[in-house]
Amino acid sequence: MSGLDRSAVAFDVEFPVVVVGAGAAGLTAALAARDAGAEVLLLERDETPRGSTSMSQGYVCAAGSKIQRAAGIEDDAERFYADIMARTRGTANPDLARTVSDNAGRAIDWLVENHKIPFEMNLTWGGFFGHSVNRMHGVPSKRGEELHGALIRAAEEAGVNLVTGAHVDKVFADETNTVVGVRVRRADGSEELVGCQTLVLTTCGFGANLEMVKTYIPSFGQAANYRYFGHEGNEGEGIEWGRDLGAALGSMDAFQGYGALTEPYGIIANYDMVMNGAVTVNIEGKRFSNENADISAQALNILAQPEGTGWIIFDDARRAIVENLPEFRDLVTLGGVRTAPDADQLAALIRVPPDALKDTLAEVEKMTRGEMACPFGRDFSKSAPLSGTLHALKTTGALFHTQGGLKVNSKAQVIRADGTPLPNLFAGGGTAESISGTGCNGYLPAAGLCMAVTLGMLAGASAAELAASA
């Protein structure tokens, strides 16, 4: 990475607000800045914007939105804040948690009302995993591509200057650490120097930078069966630029893992089936964890198994729960769902010891009937036994998103260790510190896109206000 440059240069063009990265955070920041009246340049390194947003299921957790209230769900910022702090065992940055919980619902309402983003509640979502109520705002297709596309359409309609194939590889600043511009490189080797009055960094996290992962998240980066499932552009550039300007870093060991990435397809297995009674076994045919304790931490549990893989076992009743979800339909088309009439034949199909699998399923049936306790602490009391035709999906654990980054204040302005803000630098999404506390246990479902749209909204509005006053 070329990093920070303090050279005095002549810029080819200048904008009041420059945003780097056209994921959900960058697009939201650009929309907010435009709503505040600023001229905005949004720079995206890829020729076609995709990134982590398009790879997601498009869900945003938020409290107190009008959509949530219309669905009869009672929730508010105080309850969301309490859930964040409880989930992270008090390790989340309380000021940031308060900022996010206070503004996430407002961000959803603004995106729906001002920019026609088609959010709706996912009322079928069956597990809260730290959310005390359902906060899952998604788009109709339940795909991140739809959300990303809707945000791009909104940005175009709002007059955002979106330039793709524009890789920012250098940030220029003066002796006071005021950012004055960036260098943009093109695929053909040409470059442009773009001046700015304010800079918003939304380059996501550092999951694709193995050295940073090894440094900040050794539990994952040094795992024997390490997997990364994220955009290859998430190299931590924005975080390193901010650090070099004097920014404080926060929650750098926090991450979102996922313990149900299908092999070899690289498609997520919809966890709804596991929430409702499906189980995961290793290649020895044995369960090894409480599958419902923590989706994120399950990634490390499964990577610790032989070959770093396992099998989700489910029946027709659980299959019906996910049958119409896009990821499951893709897996069916690709032949990823293995099916057999009984445990013996399924064991032969997936090559696990048949006696071990039958014993495991017999124990699970006893647990659902209350005849024995789960050795891993899972509550099966509300689950029906697996029965009839059985299915299996081969899965592994993967790092999805890093959750640490630049510390920001309530305006999404990047701050130093003493809490004072850098002159004109803002951050959002995976470039900023998240609400996940430390490690992998504090990640709340849909927190990634919550951080993106919430801090994006705040960063864009604040950057536009600062630029206007310059």
Secondary structure, 3 states (H helix, E strand, C coil): CCEEECCCCCCCEEEEEEEECCCHHHHHHHHHHHHCCCCEEEECCCCCCCHHHHHCCCCEECCCCHHHHHCCCCCCHHHHHHHHHHHCCCCCCHHHHHHHHHHHHHHHHHHHHHHCCCCEECCCCCCCCCCCCCCEEECCCCCHHHHHHHHHHHHHHHCCEEECCCEEEEEEECCCCCEEEEEEECCCCCEEEEEEEEEEECCCCCCCCHHHHHHHCHHHHCCCCCCECCCCCCCCHHHHHHHHCCCCEECCCCEEEEEEEECCCCCECCCHHHHCCCEEECCCCCECCCCCCCCCCHHHHHHCCHHHEEEEEEEHHHHHHHCCCHHHHHHHHHCCCEEECCHHHHHHHHCCCHHHHHHHHHHHHHHHCCCCCCCCCCCCCCCCCCCCCEEEEEEEEEEEEECCEECECCCCEEECCCCCEEEEEEECHHHECCCCCCCCCCCCCCHHHHHHHHHHHHHHHHHHHHHHHC
